[in-house]
Amino acid sequence: MKRIGVVANCSKPQAGQVLSRVEAEARRLNLTLAVCDETHTLLPQATRVAPVAFAQAVDGVLALGGDGTMLHTVRLLDGAATPVLGVNLGSLGFMTHVTEPELEQALQFLAEGRFTVAERAMLQASVVRDGQRVARLMALNDIVVGWGQSSRAMTLGLSVDDEEVAQYLCDGLIVSTPTGSTGHALSSGGPIVMPAAPVFNMNVICPHSLSARPLILPDTCTIQVQVQQLPAEKAPLLSADGQDEFVLVQGDLLEIARHPQPALFAQLPGHRYFAVLRHKLHWRGSAR
């Protein structure tokens, strides 16, 4: 890699110092840096490009922040086959595998091509209203229906490949990728799914039934969610990765399927998925 895009969470206290290190190491390695968002305020030496041209202007992207920065970066790339390497500037971050002290080494590995590329499945969702598609969204983590203006429950109908599954009186519903299984889906009682597993994870949020349980579905299927009944004052939101939102109304049909293009994660030598889980989730088991 010779052209590195940089996307940073500039609200992090150490962002300015970290970007200065990026600039110094890039100069040493003879790398060209490019930015397309507010990152330019802390990295003025980098080449500025328009967001729509960002993916074509770089060979890979360095995302400095947390999982939110990774999600923002993937959305900027908009399905382009451009690898992203996450550097964690926070405390959690399941997708940002490189720690801040490893920054210079990570840049050197990128420059030397000493990394592998892992595909991460993405979701695409569309809203059909009165026979017309009125919204399209894509997500790396999850598509969520819920968090409306009222705490009263709604009724959602779930089908898979046009076969009815169930009707849920609930607060909402989450469809996640394996990457998103450690996000909202995990908080709502879903399983952790290895990134390479070809599945979707469907969780109902606070169902009014003890028999409602998470479903693991093949990622070749199409999931349909019908907004069947809403309290008068409830306007549920359709959310993609917690970043794009669309207000749903009664009668809307939500269709969710695998996006044709995966996100690409650059992984450095020594990366191990379960080591990340052990560290982030503080797994100890019964060991003393």
C-alpha positions in Angstrom: 0.0 0.0 0.0 1.2 3.5 -0.9 -1.9 5.6 -0.6 -3.5 5.4 2.9 -6.8 7.0 3.7 -7.2 8.3 7.3 -10.5 8.6 9.2 -10.3 9.6 12.8 -12.6 10.3 15.7 -11.4 13.9 16.2 -13.3 14.1 19.5 -10.9 11.8 21.2 -8.5 13.8 23.5 -5.4 12.1 22.0 -6.5 12.4 18.3 -4.3 15.3 17.4 -1.2 13.6 18.9 -2.0 10.3 17.3 -2.5 11.9 13.8 0.9 13.7 14.2 2.5 10.2 14.7 0.6 9.0 11.6 1.9 11.8 9.5 5.5 11.4 10.8 5.5 7.6 10.1 3.9 8.0 6.7 6.6 10.5 5.8 9.3 8.0 6.9 7.7 5.2 4.9 7.0 7.4 1.8 3.3 6.9 2.1 0.7 9.3 0.7 -2.2 10.2 3.1 -5.7 11.2 2.1 -8.7 12.5 4.1 -12.3 13.2 3.2 -14.0 14.3 6.4 -13.3 16.4 9.5 -10.0 14.5 9.9 -8.4 17.2 7.8 -8.7 19.6 10.7 -6.0 17.6 12.6 -4.1 16.3 9.6 -3.8 19.3 7.3 -0.8 17.9 5.4 -2.9 15.1 3.9 -4.5 15.3 0.5 -8.2 16.2 0.7 -10.6 14.4 -1.5 -14.4 14.4 -1.8 -16.2 11.5 0.1 -17.5 10.1 -3.2 -14.0 9.8 -4.5 -12.4 8.5 -1.3 -12.4 4.8 -2.0 -10.8 5.3 -5.5 -8.1 7.6 -4.1 -6.6 5.1 -1.6 -5.3 1.6 -1.4 -6.5 1.1 2.2 -7.9 3.1 5.1 -6.7 3.6 8.7 -9.6 4.1 11.0 -8.6 5.7 14.3 -11.1 5.6 17.1 -13.6 2.8 18.1 -16.2 0.7 16.5 -18.2 3.8 15.6 -15.3 5.1 13.6 -15.1 1.7 11.8 -18.8 1.9 10.9 -18.4 5.4 9.7 -15.4 4.4 7.5 -17.2 1.5 6.0 -20.1 3.8 5.1 -17.8 6.2 3.5 -16.4 3.4 1.3 -19.9 2.5 0.2 -19.2 -1.1 -0.8 -15.8 -0.5 -2.4 -13.2 -3.3 -2.1 -10.9 -1.2 0.0 -9.4 -2.8 3.2 -9.9 -1.0 6.5 -7.6 -1.3 9.5 -9.0 -0.1 12.9 -6.8 1.4 15.6 -8.4 1.6 19.0 -8.3 4.9 20.7 -10.9 3.9 23.3 -11.6 1.2 25.8 -13.8 -1.4 24.0 -13.9 -1.7 20.2 -14.4 -5.2 18.9 -13.5 -4.2 15.3 -10.4 -2.0 16.1 -7.8 -4.7 16.7 -4.7 -2.5 16.8 -3.8 -0.7 20.0 -2.5 2.9 20.0 1.1 1.9 20.9 1.2 -0.4 17.9 0.4 2.4 15.4 3.8 2.8 13.8 4.2 -1.0 13.4 0.7 -1.2 11.8 1.6 1.4 9.2 4.8 -0.4 8.4 2.9 -3.7 8.0 0.5 -2.0 5.6 3.3 -0.4 3.6 5.0 -3.8 3.3 1.8 -5.7 2.5 2.2 -7.9 5.6 -1.5 -8.3 6.4 -4.4 -10.5 5.4 -7.9 -9.4 4.3 -11.0 -10.7 5.9 -14.4 -10.4 4.4 -17.3 -9.2 6.6 -20.8 -9.6 5.4 -23.0 -6.5 5.2 -26.8 -6.1 5.2 -29.0 -4.1 2.8 -32.5 -3.1 3.8 -35.3 -1.4 1.9 -38.7 -0.1 3.0 -41.7 -0.7 0.9 -44.7 1.6 1.5 -47.9 1.4 -0.6 -46.0 -0.7 -3.2 -43.1 1.8 -3.5 -39.6 1.6 -2.2 -39.2 4.7 -0.1 -35.8 4.0 1.6 -32.7 2.0 1.2 -30.0 1.4 3.9 -26.9 -0.7 4.4 -25.3 -1.8 7.6 -22.2 -3.6 8.7 -23.5 -4.4 12.2 -27.2 -4.4 12.3 -30.6 -3.2 11.1 -32.8 -2.3 14.1 -36.5 -1.5 14.3 -37.4 0.2 17.6 -36.7 3.2 19.8 -39.8 5.1 18.9 -41.4 8.1 20.7 -43.4 5.8 23.0 -42.6 3.0 25.4 -45.8 1.1 24.3 -45.3 -2.1 22.4 -45.8 -2.6 18.6 -46.8 -5.6 16.6 -44.3 -6.8 14.0 -44.8 -9.7 11.6 -41.7 -11.7 10.7 -41.3 -13.8 7.5 -38.3 -15.6 6.0 -38.3 -16.1 2.2 -42.1 -15.3 2.2 -42.8 -18.0 4.8 -44.5 -16.7 7.9 -42.5 -17.2 11.1 -44.4 -15.3 13.9 -46.1 -12.1 15.0 -44.4 -10.4 17.9 -45.8 -7.9 20.4 -42.5 -6.2 21.3 -40.4 -3.1 21.6 -38.5 -3.8 18.4 -36.4 -6.2 16.4 -32.7 -6.5 15.5 -31.2 -8.3 12.5 -27.4 -8.4 12.8 -24.5 -9.8 10.9 -21.8 -11.9 12.6 -19.8 -8.7 13.0 -22.8 -7.1 14.7 -23.4 -10.0 17.0 -21.2 -8.4 19.7 -23.3 -5.1 19.5 -27.0 -4.5 20.2 -27.7 -8.2 19.5 -25.5 -9.3 22.3 -27.0 -6.8 24.7 -30.5 -8.2 23.9 -29.5 -11.8 24.7 -28.2 -13.0 21.3 -25.3 -15.3 20.7 -21.8 -14.3 19.6 -21.2 -15.5 16.0 -17.8 -15.9 14.4 -17.3 -13.4 11.6 -16.9 -16.0 8.9 -20.2 -17.8 9.7 -22.7 -17.3 6.7 -25.7 -16.4 8.9 -27.9 -13.6 10.2 -28.9 -13.2 13.8 -32.5 -12.1 14.6 -33.4 -10.9 18.1 -36.7 -9.6 19.3 -36.4 -6.7 21.7 -38.4 -7.2 24.9 -41.0 -9.6 23.4 -44.3 -10.0 25.4 -43.8 -13.7 25.3 -41.3 -16.0 27.1 -41.2 -18.3 24.1 -39.7 -15.7 21.7 -36.0 -16.5 21.2 -33.2 -15.4 18.9 -33.1 -17.0 15.5 -30.0 -17.9 13.4 -30.8 -17.7 9.7 -28.8 -18.5 6.6 -27.5 -15.3 5.0 -28.9 -16.4 1.7 -32.4 -15.7 2.8 -34.5 -12.6 2.6 -36.1 -11.4 5.9 -39.4 -9.5 5.8 -40.7 -7.5 8.7 -44.2 -6.1 8.5 -45.1 -3.2 10.8 -48.6 -4.5 11.6 -49.9 -2.4 14.4 -48.6 0.7 16.2 -50.0 2.7 19.1 -51.3 6.0 17.9 -48.4 8.0 19.4 -45.6 5.6 18.4 -43.3 6.3 15.4 -40.6 3.6 15.4 -37.3 4.2 13.8 -35.4 2.0 11.3 -31.8 2.3 12.2 -28.7 1.1 10.2 -25.6 0.8 12.4 -27.1 3.4 14.7 -26.1 6.1 12.1 -28.8 6.2 9.4 -32.4 6.4 10.5 -35.8 6.3 8.8 -39.2 6.8 10.5 -41.6 3.8 9.9 -45.4 3.9 9.7 -48.0 1.3 10.1 -48.2 -1.0 7.1 -44.5 -0.6 6.1 -42.7 -3.7 4.8 -39.0 -4.0 5.6 -36.9 -6.3 3.5 -33.5 -7.3 4.6 -30.9 -9.4 2.7 -27.1 -9.8 2.4 -25.4 -6.9 0.6 -23.7 -8.0 -2.6 -20.4 -6.5 -1.5 -18.7 -7.4 1.8 -16.6 -5.0 3.9 -12.9 -5.8 4.0 -10.9 -5.8 7.2 -7.1 -5.7 7.1 -5.7 -8.0 9.8 -2.1 -7.9 10.9 0.1 -10.9 11.8 -0.9 -12.5 15.1 -4.5 -11.4 15.0 -6.8 -14.0 16.8 -10.6 -13.6 17.1 -11.0 -15.4 20.4 -8.1 -13.5 21.9 -10.0 -10.3 21.1 -13.2 -11.7 22.8 -11.3 -12.8 25.9 -9.7 -9.4 26.3 -12.8 -7.3 25.5 -15.3 -9.4 27.5 -12.9 -10.2 30.3 -13.6 -14.0 30.0 -12.2 -15.9 32.9 -14.5 -19.0 33.1 -13.8 -21.1 36.2 -10.0 -20.8 36.0 -8.4 -19.5 39.2 
